[in-house]
């Protein structure tokens, strides 16, 4: 077991859901405006966003490297009486089909190290079908002043310029910095400094 996998297994080992059971607010807002299709959710953790998408009729394919996260996601899906596909895999090495079947890709607080971030983001952009959308929310550098969650290392935080470069080739529909009140379980609680992106593949 690699250190990253061990870290997340330990975090998700508790009975309670670390990031709650409700979807990310930005995800909910964007997903309800789209017709249901196929969605890819890398780094999905305990499954809150996957289960929400499935409840709206989306065909959900989730990925994460944490067995504990997967267990809790399946538990949440069972409670909601929906089906999600959820593979144990590290998205940074997972084979992704270019111009794949994905109508949407959702990335929520999926903070990758600098040496892997750009390549991972580029592969996810390529996985979208033409017209497909990428929805992202992540912590930005100002989050270091907050205690509401996120990495404590500057090189793991994201800026809009960084994301525009990573996702070059996708049309920017919405890109903003925002101060938001997070209520996503004990792991994300309080005022937070984030970036929100909505991008579309031409």
N, C-alpha and C positions, 0 to 999 in steps of 0.2 A: 504494500500500500504506500503510495507516494505521500509526501507531507501535506500537499493540498487536499487530497482525498481524506486523509486522517483528520485534518482540521475541520472539514465540513461534517464528517461523520460525528465528531465529538460535539459540534455545535447543534446538530439536529437530533442528538440522542435523547434530549429531554422530551417529555410527553407533550408539553405545550408547543404550539407552532411559533417558532422564533420570530417570523415575520408576518404572523397573523394568517387568517384564512380568507380575507377579502382581497380582491385584485388591486394592483397598483392603480391609483386614480387616473393617471395619464393614459394608461393602457385601456382602462374601462371607457374613458371618454372617446378614444380613437376607435376602439373595436366596435362600439355600438353604431358607429357611422359607416361601417363597411358591411357589404354582404358576406355571409359566412362562406368560408372556403377552407383551404388547408393552411395551417399555421405551424411554424417551427419556433420552439421556445427553448433556446440553449440556456444552460446554467439556471434551470428552473427550480432547483431546490425543493421546497416542500409542496409545490404544486398549486399554489393559490391562483396564479394567472392561468395555468393550464385548465383547471377545473372551471374557472369562469368562462373561458373561451368555449369549452365543451358545452356548457349550459346554454350558450347562444347558438349552438349548432355547428360550431367549427370542428373540423377534423384536426385533432391536436396531436402533434409529435413533439415530445419533450425530451431533453437531454440533461443529464447531470452526472457527475462522477461519484456522488454520495449515495450509498445504499440506504442510509437512514432517511435521506431526503426522498428517495424513491418510495420507500415504505410509507412514509407519511402522505405523499401525494396520492398513492393508491387508496389509502384510508380515506382521504378527503374526497376523492372521486366516488368511492363507494357510498359515502354519506350523501353525496349529491345525486347519486344514481346516474352518473355519466361515465363514458368510456374515454380514457386517454391512453395513448401509446407513450411509453416512457422508457428510454434506453439508458443504461449505465454507460456513459462515455464521456471523455474529455473533448469538448468541442474544438479545442486547439489542435487536436490531431484527428478529429473525426472526418471521414471522407464526405464531402458535400458536392452534389451534382451541380454543375454550372447550368444556369437557366433551368433550374429544377421546377418542381411542382408548387412552390410555395407562394401563396397569395399574400402572406404576411410573415415577417420575422419579428419577434419581440425580444428585446434585450433590456433587462431591468436590474440595475446595480450589478451588472456582470463586468467586473473590473479585472482586466487582464494585464499582466506585467508588460512593460514596454517592448521587450524583445519578441513578444507574441501577439500583441494587441493589433497592430495594423494588418498583419496577414490574416488573422482570424476575422477581423471586420470585413476585409476585402472578399474573403471567401463567402461570408454570409450575404454580402451584397450580390455576389454573383449567383447565389442560390435562388434569388427571387425570380419569379417569372416576369416577363414584361408587364408593366402595370402594377406589379406587386409593391407592397409598402413595408418599410422598416420603421418600427416604433421603438424608441429608446428613451430611458430615463436613467441618469447616473449622477453620481456626486462630482462636483467641480472643486477646484482648489480652495475656495472660500469655506468649504465644509470642514476644513481643519480647525476652524474656530468654534465648531459646534460639537455637541455631544450626542447627536441624534443618530449616529451610526456611520458606517463606511470605513474605508481604509484610512490608516493614520500615516500613510506615506504619500508624499506629493506626487511621486512618479506613477502612482496607481490611480490618480484622479484625472478627470477628463475636461478639456476645454472645447468650445465650439469649433475653433480653428483646427484643432486636432481631429475632431470627428469629420469635419468637411474634407480634410485630406484623406482620412482613412476610407471614407465612403465616396470618394471622387467617382463621378459617373452616375450617381443617383441624384435626382432632382430634389432640391430642398423645398418642401412645402411649409415647414415650420421649424424654426431653430431659435431657442431662447434660453437665457439664464433665468432661473426663478427661485424665489424663497418660498418654500411650501411647508405646511404643517403635516408631518408624517404621523400616521397612527397605524403603523403596520407591525403590530406586535411589539414586544420589548426590544427587538433588534433595530427597529427604525421608529423612533418615537421622539417627537418634538420638531422644532423648526429646523429645516435643512436647506442647504444650498445645492441646487441641482441644475443639470441641463436637460432640456426636453427636445427631442428631435422627431420629426415625421418626414420621411424621405420616400421617394417613389422611383422605381426603375423605369426608364423610358421604354 
